[in-house]
């Protein structure tokens, strides 16, 4: 059954809450076998424009990520059990700094509208 946006129960769905989304991201980051990791939520969740069906776009930053992209994708995907709405991408701190220094427009967007999420061993979770 489709629900209308005006239905009060639909608007109270916890999946629309930024707090619910960030709690799920923190749970996900804690599952990763990385001693130092942080995340940045971006996209519709960061813009507070998500719907119930929206995924949570997440940049995972850690120097402990595997160097091979396929291995990163596998690692990040394997730890989403029950957290399927999270859509992670992984970069190392070096990749983050290189892109930031190069004026990467995606990094600029992340800095402007991303929501930093502290993970294991990062202390602040700053962008």
Phi and psi in degrees as a GROMACS rama.xvg file:
@    title "Ramachandran Plot"
@    xaxis  label "Phi"
@    yaxis  label "Psi"
@TYPE xy
-80.5237  138.272  UNK-2
-105.734  144.96  UNK-3
-83.784  149.337  UNK-4
-62.2482  -19.4555  UNK-5
-85.7526  -9.13996  UNK-6
-68.8107  117.505  UNK-7
-58.6729  -36.1525  UNK-8
-64.6811  -40.194  UNK-9
-62.3214  -43.7471  UNK-10
-69.1789  -17.663  UNK-11
-92.4095  0.999859  UNK-12
-56.6978  128.717  UNK-13
-61.7716  -22.5557  UNK-14
-66.8596  -13.9986  UNK-15
-89.2609  -7.74651  UNK-16
-84.423  129.787  UNK-17
-62.7576  -34.4946  UNK-18
-64.0782  -41.2697  UNK-19
-63.0433  -45.4972  UNK-20
-62.1799  -44.4863  UNK-21
-68.3796  -34.9248  UNK-22
-63.0573  -40.4166  UNK-23
-65.127  -38.8961  UNK-24
-66.0926  -43.4892  UNK-25
-61.0983  -40.4689  UNK-26
-61.3124  -44.2006  UNK-27
-62.3156  -49.0213  UNK-28
-59.9308  -35.8217  UNK-29
-67.5275  -26.3543  UNK-30
-75.3372  -24.9508  UNK-31
-67.176  138.01  UNK-32
-80.9429  54.2583  UNK-33
-126.594  128.269  UNK-34
-71.9252  -33.4042  UNK-35
-127.362  116.12  UNK-36
-152.898  147.346  UNK-37
-142.556  164.96  UNK-38
-135.768  159.062  UNK-39
-133.783  117.664  UNK-40
-82.494  134.534  UNK-41
-137.956  -178.034  UNK-42
81.0473  -151.646  UNK-43
-62.5936  -32.1989  UNK-44
-66.876  -45.0378  UNK-45
-64.6766  -31.4999  UNK-46
-85.6031  2.25508  UNK-47
56.8877  40.4912  UNK-48
-127.526  24.0893  UNK-49
-84.1606  158.305  UNK-50
-114.344  176.285  UNK-51
-57.4203  -36.5576  UNK-52
-84.2448  -1.67777  UNK-53
-70.3864  144.545  UNK-54
-87.3347  170.187  UNK-55
-107.263  105.374  UNK-56
-73.5936  131.234  UNK-57
-139.309  125.962  UNK-58
-94.1082  120.963  UNK-59
-98.9872  126.865  UNK-60
-120.261  121.003  UNK-61
-163.268  137.26  UNK-62
-73.8833  -6.52102  UNK-63
-92.1403  1.62281  UNK-64
-67.1219  146.179  UNK-65
-60.4099  147.565  UNK-66
-69.4714  -30.024  UNK-67
-83.168  132.799  UNK-68
-58.0106  -46.5573  UNK-69
-56.8873  -42.0749  UNK-70
-66.302  -36.4071  UNK-71
-64.1764  -47.2613  UNK-72
-58.4138  -44.007  UNK-73
-63.1511  -47.6047  UNK-74
-59.1432  -49.3196  UNK-75
-67.7481  -36.4045  UNK-76
-74.0364  -34.4879  UNK-77
-67.6117  -17.4797  UNK-78
-105.841  18.613  UNK-79
-94.5018  3.89946  UNK-80
-39.9509  119.629  UNK-81
74.3504  -1.80204  UNK-82
-121.875  42.1584  UNK-83
-61.3954  -16.7319  UNK-84
-77.4255  -7.88939  UNK-85
-87.5572  129.191  UNK-86
-117.901  91.4373  UNK-87
-88.6148  149.384  UNK-88
-129.44  142.457  UNK-89
-121.949  134.424  UNK-90
-131.2  154.29  UNK-91
-83.1026  165.965  UNK-92
-60.3495  -37.695  UNK-93
-63.2196  -43.4324  UNK-94
-63.0735  -41.9672  UNK-95
-58.4296  -51.1446  UNK-96
-64.155  -39.9899  UNK-97
-63.0958  -44.977  UNK-98
-66.4028  -39.0033  UNK-99
-64.3402  -45.3962  UNK-100
-65.0457  -30.104  UNK-101
-84.1882  1.88634  UNK-102
72.498  28.171  UNK-103
-53.776  123.224  UNK-104
-62.3692  -30.1008  UNK-105
-66.9695  -41.808  UNK-106
-64.3698  -40.5286  UNK-107
-58.6139  -43.7767  UNK-108
-62.6006  -43.1611  UNK-109
-61.0569  -41.7811  UNK-110
-65.973  -38.8372  UNK-111
-74.2013  -45.326  UNK-112
-122.564  -3.90874  UNK-113
-69.4776  155.817  UNK-114
-111.97  110.137  UNK-115
-66.9339  138.678  UNK-116
-129.197  114.746  UNK-117
-63.7798  144.252  UNK-118
-123.268  -160.932  UNK-119
-65.8472  128.046  UNK-120
69.4682  9.34568  UNK-121
-96.175  -18.028  UNK-122
81.8697  -64.8052  UNK-123
-110.846  -33.0557  UNK-124
73.0434  22.9359  UNK-125
-73.6851  154.875  UNK-126
